[in-house]
């Protein structure tokens, strides 16, 4: 019985021609790890916190009490528990950010991706509508709409913020879709007789996932900060707790003048920390979208670690 032997050169060539598996998850970087860790902690606090604390509206006769073992973050001017308010406010702000992010994703994908893929008069009409929404000032429009509605729920504030924030993302997605639509594998799918919806969902949308994720993260940041700004002006959701409404009530209660730092520092700190965490995640996604940006950052870090002599030698080699 003879045993078949395989040429090593042929085996190596066969190994190199085998298709590589695509990376389904982004590489874990320090920015992404820190951002995800902070985001997960805040989301868990906003999800489970309201179930473990008391009523945030309960009035007591111990107003302006500093933090203690009974009240971890003290009380307000009317004796309300600041920690309980912070837990419910975290849930409200996260809900607004989630709704704004989802609605922005749907609207920007429809008017940006679908319009650019369809082309023709559909793309022209969608692009015209997007440009009109883009030139409308968002913050004044939100202020006008909020001022005319007396009873504003969290859902309504989120919808108004989403309506005024999707146009920029649609423009970015439209430009990238126009670039992807003319690539060779998309043209090959058209020639092979694939349906338009299959080309859109299988060939184009997977290439847009990092960009879509980046736009969603930016929309969540905009939604939470926009609601906080409206609530600080007294135009936020009525009868609900968010980080913005906590700052509004703290301002009206003269917390800064009275030195009640435990009333306004926690919501402001949560806004800053959560915004920074989402920004770190967005930076990590930018590195995935633009590999040149990631490679440039690595090269810059190497230059920082170089001594003066090594830096001089590197510049001489480049010249």
C-alpha positions in Angstrom: 0.0 0.0 0.0 1.4 3.3 -1.0 1.0 6.5 1.0 0.3 9.8 -0.9 2.7 12.6 -0.1 1.9 16.2 -0.6 4.3 18.8 -1.9 5.1 21.3 0.9 5.0 24.2 -1.6 1.5 23.2 -2.7 0.4 22.8 0.9 1.6 26.3 1.7 -0.1 27.8 -1.4 -3.3 26.0 -0.5 -3.1 27.4 3.1 -2.6 30.9 1.8 -5.5 30.7 -0.6 -8.0 29.6 2.0 -10.4 32.4 3.0 -9.7 34.1 6.3 -12.4 34.5 8.8 -13.6 38.0 9.2 -13.2 39.6 12.6 -16.7 39.8 14.1 -15.8 41.8 17.2 -13.5 44.9 17.4 -10.1 44.4 19.1 -10.1 45.2 22.8 -8.1 48.4 23.3 -7.6 50.4 26.6 -10.0 53.0 25.4 -12.7 50.5 24.5 -12.2 48.5 27.7 -12.4 51.6 30.0 -15.4 53.0 28.2 -17.3 49.7 28.2 -16.6 49.1 31.9 -17.9 52.6 32.9 -20.9 52.3 30.7 -21.8 48.9 32.0 -21.6 50.1 35.6 -23.8 53.1 35.0 -26.3 51.1 33.0 -26.6 48.5 35.8 -27.0 51.3 38.3 -29.8 52.9 36.3 -31.5 49.5 35.7 -31.3 47.9 39.2 -30.9 51.1 41.3 -34.5 52.2 41.2 -35.6 48.7 42.4 -33.4 48.9 45.5 -34.0 52.5 46.7 -37.1 54.2 48.1 -39.3 56.8 46.6 -37.4 59.8 45.2 -40.4 62.2 45.9 -40.9 61.4 49.5 -40.7 64.6 51.6 -39.1 64.6 55.0 -38.5 67.2 57.7 -34.7 66.9 57.5 -33.9 69.2 54.6 -30.3 69.8 53.4 -28.8 66.9 55.4 -25.2 66.1 54.4 -24.3 62.6 53.3 -24.6 60.0 56.1 -25.1 56.3 56.7 -28.8 56.7 56.4 -28.8 59.0 53.3 -25.7 58.2 51.2 -25.9 61.4 49.2 -27.7 63.5 51.7 -31.1 65.1 51.2 -32.6 68.0 49.2 -34.2 71.2 50.6 -37.4 69.3 51.2 -35.8 66.2 52.6 -35.9 64.0 49.5 -33.2 61.3 49.2 -30.6 62.4 46.7 -29.3 58.9 46.1 -32.9 57.7 45.3 -33.3 60.6 42.9 -30.0 59.8 41.3 -30.9 56.2 40.7 -34.3 57.2 39.0 -32.6 60.0 37.1 -30.0 57.7 35.7 -32.8 55.4 34.4 -34.6 58.4 32.8 -31.5 59.8 31.1 -30.5 56.4 29.8 -34.0 55.9 28.4 -33.8 59.2 26.6 -30.4 58.4 25.2 -31.5 54.9 24.1 -34.6 56.3 22.3 -32.7 59.1 20.6 -30.0 56.6 19.5 -32.5 54.1 18.0 -34.6 56.7 16.3 -31.5 58.4 14.9 -30.3 55.1 13.6 -33.6 54.3 11.8 -34.0 57.8 10.3 -30.4 58.2 9.2 -30.2 54.7 7.8 -33.5 55.1 5.8 -32.7 58.6 4.4 -28.9 58.0 4.0 -28.3 54.4 3.2 -31.5 53.5 1.4 -31.6 56.7 -0.6 -28.0 56.5 -1.7 -28.4 52.8 -2.7 -31.6 53.5 -4.7 -30.1 56.4 -6.6 -32.0 58.5 -9.1 -34.9 60.7 -8.0 -35.2 58.8 -4.7 -31.7 59.8 -3.7 -32.3 63.4 -4.8 -35.5 63.7 -2.8 -34.0 62.2 0.3 -30.9 64.3 0.0 -33.0 67.5 -0.4 -35.0 66.6 2.7 -31.9 65.8 4.6 -30.3 69.1 3.6 -33.4 71.0 4.7 -33.4 69.3 8.1 -29.6 69.9 8.4 -29.9 73.7 8.0 -32.7 74.0 10.6 -31.1 75.1 13.9 -31.7 72.2 16.2 -31.5 73.7 19.7 -33.9 76.7 19.0 -36.4 74.3 17.3 -36.3 72.0 20.4 -36.8 75.0 22.7 -39.7 76.3 20.7 -41.4 72.9 20.5 -40.8 72.3 24.2 -42.1 75.7 25.2 -45.4 75.2 23.4 -46.2 71.8 25.0 -47.1 72.0 28.7 -47.1 68.3 29.6 -43.9 66.8 28.3 -43.1 63.1 28.8 -39.7 61.5 28.6 -40.7 59.8 25.3 -41.8 63.1 23.7 -38.5 64.9 24.7 -36.6 62.0 23.2 -38.6 62.0 19.9 -38.1 65.8 19.6 -34.3 65.4 20.1 -34.2 62.6 17.6 -36.0 64.5 14.9 -33.6 67.4 15.2 -30.4 65.3 15.2 -30.6 62.6 12.5 -29.7 64.7 9.5 -26.0 64.9 10.1 -25.7 61.1 10.5 -27.7 60.6 7.3 -25.2 62.8 5.3 -22.3 60.8 6.6 -24.0 57.4 5.8 -25.0 58.6 2.4 -21.4 59.5 1.4 -20.1 56.2 2.6 -22.9 54.2 0.9 -22.2 55.9 -2.4 -18.6 54.8 -2.1 -19.5 51.2 -1.2 -22.1 51.0 -3.9 -19.6 51.2 -6.7 -17.1 48.6 -5.4 -16.4 45.5 -7.4 -18.1 42.9 -5.3 -21.3 45.0 -5.3 -21.2 45.3 -9.1 -20.5 41.5 -9.3 -23.6 40.9 -7.2 -25.7 43.0 -9.5 -24.4 41.2 -12.6 -25.1 37.8 -11.0 -28.8 38.8 -10.7 -29.0 39.2 -6.9 -32.0 41.2 -5.6 -31.5 44.8 -4.5 -32.5 44.1 -0.9 -30.1 41.2 -0.6 -27.3 43.4 -2.0 -28.2 46.1 0.5 -28.5 43.8 3.6 -25.7 41.4 2.8 -23.1 43.3 0.8 -23.4 46.9 1.9 -24.8 47.1 5.5 -22.1 44.8 7.0 -19.5 47.4 5.9 -21.5 50.1 7.5 -21.7 48.5 11.0 -18.8 50.4 12.6 -20.0 53.7 11.1 -23.5 53.0 12.3 -22.3 52.2 15.8 -20.3 55.4 15.9 -23.3 57.4 14.8 -25.5 55.7 17.5 -23.0 56.5 20.2 -22.8 60.1 19.1 -26.6 60.3 19.1 -26.9 58.9 22.6 -24.4 61.5 23.9 -26.3 64.2 22.1 -29.7 63.0 23.4 -28.6 62.9 27.1 -26.7 66.2 26.9 -29.6 67.8 25.0 -32.2 66.7 27.5 -30.0 67.9 30.3 -29.7 71.3 28.7 -33.5 71.6 28.2 -34.2 70.5 31.7 -31.7 73.0 33.1 -33.6 75.7 31.3 -36.9 74.4 32.7 -38.1 72.8 29.4 -37.5 69.2 30.1 -39.8 66.3 30.9 -42.4 67.1 33.5 -43.1 64.7 36.4 -40.0 62.6 35.8 -36.4 62.4 37.1 -33.3 62.8 34.9 -29.9 64.2 35.4 -31.0 67.5 33.9 -34.1 67.8 36.2 -31.9 67.2 39.2 -29.6 70.0 38.2 -32.6 72.2 37.6 -34.1 71.6 41.0 -30.7 72.0 42.6 -30.4 75.4 40.9 -33.9 76.5 42.0 -33.1 75.3 45.6 -30.0 77.5 45.7 -27.8 74.4 46.3 -24.7 76.1 45.1 -25.2 79.2 47.3 -26.0 77.1 50.3 -23.0 74.8 49.8 -25.1 71.7 49.3 -22.6 70.1 46.9 -24.2 66.6 47.4 -27.2 67.8 45.5 -25.7 69.1 42.2 -22.3 67.3 42.1 -23.7 63.7 41.6 -25.8 64.4 38.5 -23.2 66.6 37.0 -20.5 64.0 37.6 -22.7 61.2 36.1 -23.2 63.4 33.0 -19.4 64.0 32.7 -18.4 60.4 33.4 -21.0 58.8 31.1 -20.2 61.2 28.3 -16.5 60.5 28.6 -17.1 56.7 28.6 -19.2 57.0 25.4 -16.5 59.2 23.9 -13.8 56.6 24.6 -16.0 54.0 22.9 -16.5 56.3 20.0 -12.7 56.8 19.7 -12.2 53.1 19.6 -14.8 52.7 16.9 -13.1 55.5 14.9 -9.9 53.4 15.0 -11.8 50.5 13.5 -13.4 52.7 10.7 -10.1 54.5 9.9 -7.1 52.1 10.2 -4.8 55.0 9.2 -5.9 56.9 12.3 -5.0 53.8 14.5 -1.7 53.3 12.8 -0.9 57.0 13.1 -1.6 56.9 16.8 0.7 54.0 17.3 3.4 55.7 15.3 3.0 58.8 17.4 3.3 56.8 20.6 6.5 55.2 19.4 7.9 58.6 18.7 7.0 59.7 22.3 9.0 56.8 23.7 12.1 57.6 21.5 15.0 59.4 22.9 16.3 62.6 21.2 19.1 60.6 19.4 16.6 58.0 18.2 14.2 60.6 17.0 16.9 62.4 15.2 18.1 59.2 13.5 14.5 58.4 12.5 14.0 61.9 10.9 17.3 61.5 9.0 16.2 58.1 7.6 12.9 59.6 6.4 14.8 62.5 4.7 
